Amino acid sequence: MAGNKTFYISNEDFKYSELSQEKKRGQIHTICRAIKENIGNDLNIEFSIERNGTLRFSVYGPLTLIEKGIALIQRRLRRDGLQKKRDLPEGIQALTMENLKRHNKTLECRRQFTCGPCKEVWWRWVPSHKTVSRCHKCQVRYEALPRENEYGTGTYRCECGNVFTGKARHNVGARCSQCGQMAYPSEIGPFREGQRRTRHGHSCEACNHGQIFPCPVFVNPNNVQIPSVPHVSTGSTCSTFLTQQTVSEYYQPID
């Protein structure tokens, strides 16, 4: 879908404001031409310099290219190298390091890892596209346990509104102490010493609600019940501060 966008850069914010008028035009023209060649010839960039030194830019072309073009122009021509929020399309965040970090954080997930030989169990926040972590004892890198095999302290939310915690494993239900219905863990995390205990004992489907002891699927959250698979590196990891999923969405400044 094609469109157009007009925005301004004040003389005070212009990186090359100390240059003569002729050199200003030459610098802007060179940068705009490089941006156009970098992101696509379908983008058309026009500019003018007002009497007070303010730069006026009009960008035409596909909306996706307009967004990237505005970001690159402001990164290259503003003193602070930042894109002003008012010049961004609705719903688009400025391309800053803080926003990149915040965006990458949303691509992380907490996963469980185990090391059979070392009898270690741990949880780590890892990139969702590469769920790998290293055992601190043997230094072997492991794949995360499949979600359905994770075990630890779970949070249960029953339909009656009761929220309770306890030993949990994905796809294994526990009986609600208030209404007696079965509830399944909405999230599972690491077991921590000193967590508040209730008067209700462990009761899940696998142990027939406390009739079988110890529970066949959950003995001790700190014991290795299912060992993780060692990670086999393919050597495809992108060497950059961006994740592999985000690197294709951003462009380096044009020198």
N, C-alpha and C positions, 0 to 999 in steps of 0.2 A: 504494500500500500504506500503510495507516494504522498509527500506533504512538504511543508516548508516551516522554517523556524528562524526568527530574528532575535538576536541578542546583542548586548553591548559590553565593552570593556572600557572602563574609564582610563583617562590618561595617567592617573595616579597608580592604577593597578597594572598598567602596561609595562611589561618587562623591559622593553627597548624604548622607553619614552625619551631618553636622553639623546637619541639619534636624530639626525636631520630628517625632514619630511620625506625626502627621496629614499634615504636608507631604510626608513620605517616601512615604506611601501615595498621595497625590495625584499626585506626580511619577512614581512607578512606573506607576500606572494610566494616566496620559496617554501615556507612552512606549509601553507595551504595546498600547494601543488604536491608536496611530499605526502601529506595526509590523504589527499585524493588518490594518489597512486597506491598508497598502502592499503586502504580499505575498500576501494572500488571506484571505477570511473563513472558509475551511475550517480555519484555524489557531485553536486555543483556548489561551489563556495564563492560568494561575492562579498566584497568588503569595501568600506569607505571610511575616510578619516574626517570627522566633523571639525568645525572651526576651533572648538575648545579642546581638541585632541582626542576626543572619545572615538573609539573604534566601533563601527556598526557592521555586523556580520549577518548575512542572509544565507541560509543553508537549504538546498533543495535536493530531493531524492527520496528513496525508500526510508521509511521511518526508522528502521533499525540502523541504517547508515547515518542518518541525521544525528541520532543519539550518540553514536561513537565519534562522529565528526566534531560535535560540540565539545565533547569531553577532551578530545585530543587538542583542539584549538586552545581551549582555556588552560590546559596543562602546559602547553608550550609558550603561550603568550602572557599569561598572568604572572606577576611577581611571586605569588605564593604557590603557583602550580596547582591550584585547586579549582574545581568546577563549582560555581555558585549554584546553590540549591534552587533559586528561582528560575534558572535557565534549564533545569532538568525537566523532562517529560513527567507527567503524573505517575507516581508509583516507582520512579527510578531514583536510586540513591547516588550521591556523589562518589566518584572513584577516588577514595582516600584509603590510606593504609588502615585506619581504624575500621572503616566499613568492610574492607577486605578481610580483616581478622574476624570481624563479627560474622561475616558471611561464611567464612571457612569453619567457624565454630558450629554453625548449624549443620555442617556436613559430618560432624563427629558423632560417635555413638559410644556408649559404655558397653564393653563386652567382657566376658569371662574367659580366663585362660587357666590351663593346668599343665603341670609338668610331672609326668608319671615317675621318672627316675628320681627326681628331687622331692617328690611329694609336696609340691607347692601349688597353691591356689591363689589367684589374684585377679583383680578387675582393673581395666584401663580404659581411658577415653582415647579412641583411635579414629582415624579417618574411615568413614563408612565404606569407601571403595577399596580399602586395604586394611583389613582387620588382623593385624599382626603385632605380636609383642614378644619381648625377649625375657627369658627366665633370668633373674638376677644371680642365680647360683651357678648354673652350667652355661649360661650365655647362649643357649639354643633358642632360636626364634620359632614361635608357634602360631598356628592359625587359631582364631577364636573358636570356642565351642559353638556348635549350632544352637540357635535360639531355643529349640525344643529340648536341648540337653542342659541348659543353664539351671543352676540351683543356688540357693542362698536364702536371704531374707526377703520375703515377698510382701507386697501390699495388696490386700484383697478389698474390693469394693462390691458389696452385696447389693442386690436390687432393692432391699428394704432400707438402704441408706447407711447401714453399718459399715465402717471402715476398720479393718484390723490387719495386723501384721503377724508373720510367723514364718517358720521354715516352709520353703516353697520350691516348686519345680514347675516349669511351663507345662501346660496341658494336664496338670494334676490338680483337681479341685479339692477344696476344704469346706467343711460345713460351718455355716454362720452360727455363732452361739446365740443370736437373738431370735432368728426366724427359722433356723434349721435348714435353709436352702443351701445348695452348693454354689460356691463362688470360686472364681479362678483368678490367679494373680494377674493384676494389670501391669505390674513391673516387679523386677527382681534385682536385687543389689547385693553387695557384700555383707557378710555377717560381721558384726562388731561386738566386742566384749562390752558389757555394761548396758546393753540395750534393755529397756524396760520390759519386764515379763509380766504376763497376765496370769490369772488363776486358771485359765483354760489351757489344757495341754494340747500337744500336737495331734491334729485329727484331719486326715486326708483320705482320699479314695484308696490309695495304695495300701495303707495299713488298716483298712476297714474301720476308719475313724477311731483309731487308738486301740483296736483290739489286737493288732500284731505289733510286737515290740522286739527289736527296734524296727522302725519303718524301713521296708525293703528298698525304697527309692531315695530315702533321705536319712542317712545315719549321722553324719557330722558335716557341717558346711565347710569346715577347714580340711577335710580329707579329700583326696583325689578319688572321685567316683568314676569319672570318665576322663581319660587322658586326652589332651589336645594333640592334633596332628602337626608334626614339624613342618615349618614353612619351607617351600622350595622356591627360591628366588628366580624370577625370569629375567631380571636385569632391565625391566621396563619402567622403573620408577623415574618420574620426571625430575630433573635436577633443577628445582626452582623453589622459591618460597611459596608459590601457589600450589594448590592441589591439582591433580591431573584433570579433575572435572572443571576447575575454574580457569585453568591457564589459557584455554582457547577463547575465553570470553573477554580477555583484557589484552591491551596492546601496550608495548613499551613506548616511551616518548621517542619521537623522531629527532635525531640529531642532524 
